[in-house]
Amino acid sequence: MFAAIDNFPALLIWLPMIGGILSFFLKDGRQAKKSAIIFSASSLIVVLVSVVYSGKEHFFINQVSYEWLTSIGSSFSLILDGLTRTLSLLTAIVFLLVFILVPSEQYKEASKFYGLMMLTQCGLVGVFMAADALVFYLFWEVALIPVYFLSSIWGGEKRIRATFKFFIYTFVGSLIMLLGILYLYNKTNGSSFSLMSFYNLTIPSAEQNWLFLAFFLAFAIKMPLVPFHTWQPEAYEQAPTPVTMVLSGVMVKMGLFGLLRWVLPLFPLAVKQFNVFIIPVIAFGVVYASLIAIYQDNVKRLIAYSSIAHIGLMAIGILTLKEVAVMGVLLQMFNHGINIVALWVVAYIIEKQTGVTSLSGLGGLAKKAPILAIYLVVAALANIALPLTNAFIGEFMIFNGIYQFNAWYAGFTGLSIIFSAVYTLNMIKKIFYGETNASTSGFIDIRGEQVVVLSVLTVLILIVGFYPQPFFKMMEDAVRLILTRYSS
């Protein structure tokens, strides 16, 4: 098994897995934090190096296949391409910044906290790289289980209810998807779970319809899309904020990834048949979530509903099947992860010092923390897709594709841009302007690790906003493969 350890996909699995297991045996929280930083930084380095070796001539170091369950035709197959590399890069960045940000003394039994976080990272990159349906399902569940324990152990007062609801929603969707996977496996005459074997199947239109619904339901819950979103605001509010950063920044991308990797290539007839019904529902959800965000007083719930709106917009972009929209979605998945994590970092810093999450309970922080105010303004402007920030390019391409598909849908979903400006600017006003109160009068401006983390996120927002070409070059092969397989 370790013969292929020099392959990039193998390293991206083994590093967080070994780091997670090691953390459980470290009694000192500071040692566990250092270990998590080292292993997550190593994962980031591997992803960055893999970008240099991403051409066709380096195919064999970007894929790996171990013998696993040979009796049922399943191999432990992983692959790195433009799609998976982009999401693996986002995962590595987010986890490294979270580990740098969170003090080792913040949580009791910190070694377990860092260990579970590392195992979550392992599960996420496994989902993105899986080239075997059974391996994909395995990592889909592996990514869920540590989050359940992280939220139920270190979450808020209502954590048990919120975590149980999150688990039930996602687990039910996963089981339905598993039925679809097993059905496709039987269509190969029980010979293979490999992604390529599934791609090569000829699936009649009637079968595609219910298989599409089985997979789409699991992915819609994970994103989540309205009306499958009700678990998210409560889960985001009750989970520890570092865990929420992972949920919002990375884990929701599992659903979008599933549409691109599995749904479009496998069920093209069903996609074309259902998207005329599904896109209007998602468009309604985008506007609905944006309106709900305007009336939120809790900053965590505001960010949660903002995320629902942005993810919904990306889902529409995928289902339009327009190349410009799909390319925009791939870029926007990375951008959304960076922007939403930046907002969560600010919310985490404010809650940590004041113990307050309500907007009405804050105010006047610009006087006490001008540096933090600058970072929040940059992240907030990126959240509303201001030109020269990273989100502008991605959203512009998505709306371009939606307009090509249907101008009315583009106009309706475009309302979310106006609404996002309303709730985002209102959030800035209530947090940083006005007079200080008992909760904010003693606020201390950011320093140390907090400055480092927010500086990295801000630099990424600006760099991608000014020069996104390296990302387009990295993702070009993935977009063509997805749309070519759909068309064929």
Stockholm file with secondary structure:
# STOCKHOLM 1.0

chainA/1-488         MFAAIDNFPALLIWLPMIGGILSFFLKDGRQAKKSAIIFSASSLIVVLVSVVYSGKEHFFINQVSYEWLTSIGSSFSLILDGLTRTLSLLTAIVFLLVFILVPSEQYKEASKFYGLMMLTQCGLVGVFMAADALVFYLFWEVALIPVYFLSSIWGGEKRIRATFKFFIYTFVGSLIMLLGILYLYNKTNGSSFSLMSFYNLTIPSAEQNWLFLAFFLAFAIKMPLVPFHTWQPEAYEQAPTPVTMVLSGVMVKMGLFGLLRWVLPLFPLAVKQFNVFIIPVIAFGVVYASLIAIYQDNVKRLIAYSSIAHIGLMAIGILTLKEVAVMGVLLQMFNHGINIVALWVVAYIIEKQTGVTSLSGLGGLAKKAPILAIYLVVAALANIALPLTNAFIGEFMIFNGIYQFNAWYAGFTGLSIIFSAVYTLNMIKKIFYGETNASTSGFIDIRGEQVVVLSVLTVLILIVGFYPQPFFKMMEDAVRLILTRYSS
#=GR chainA/1-488 SS CGGGTTSHHHHHHHHHHHHHHHHHTCCCHHHHHHHHHHHHHHHHHHHHHHHHTCSGGGGGGSEEEEEEEGGGTEEEEEECCHHHHHHHHHHHHHHHHHHHHSCTTSSTTHHHHHHHHHHHHHHHHHHHHBCBHHHHHHHHHHHHHHHHHHHHHHSCTTHHHHHHHHHHHHHHHHHHHHHHHHHHHHHTTSCCCBHHHHHTCCCCHHHHHHHHHHHHHHHHHHTTCTTSCTHHHHHHHHSCHHHHHHIIIIITHHHHHHIIIIIHHHCHHHHHHHHHHHHHHHHHHHHHHHHHHHTCCBHHHHHHHHHHHHHHHHHHHHHHTCHHHHHHHHHHHHHHHHHHHHHHHHHHHHHHHHCCCBGGGCCCHHHHCHHHHHHHHHHHHHHTTCTTSHHHHHHHHHHHHHHHHCHHHHHHHTHHHHHHHHHHHHHHHHHHSSCCCTTTTTCCCCCTHHHHHHHHHHHHHHHHHHCCHHHHHHHHHHHHHHHHHHHC
#=GC SS_cons         CGGGTTSHHHHHHHHHHHHHHHHHTCCCHHHHHHHHHHHHHHHHHHHHHHHHTCSGGGGGGSEEEEEEEGGGTEEEEEECCHHHHHHHHHHHHHHHHHHHHSCTTSSTTHHHHHHHHHHHHHHHHHHHHBCBHHHHHHHHHHHHHHHHHHHHHHSCTTHHHHHHHHHHHHHHHHHHHHHHHHHHHHHTTSCCCBHHHHHTCCCCHHHHHHHHHHHHHHHHHHTTCTTSCTHHHHHHHHSCHHHHHHIIIIITHHHHHHIIIIIHHHCHHHHHHHHHHHHHHHHHHHHHHHHHHHTCCBHHHHHHHHHHHHHHHHHHHHHHTCHHHHHHHHHHHHHHHHHHHHHHHHHHHHHHHHCCCBGGGCCCHHHHCHHHHHHHHHHHHHHTTCTTSHHHHHHHHHHHHHHHHCHHHHHHHTHHHHHHHHHHHHHHHHHHSSCCCTTTTTCCCCCTHHHHHHHHHHHHHHHHHHCCHHHHHHHHHHHHHHHHHHHC
//
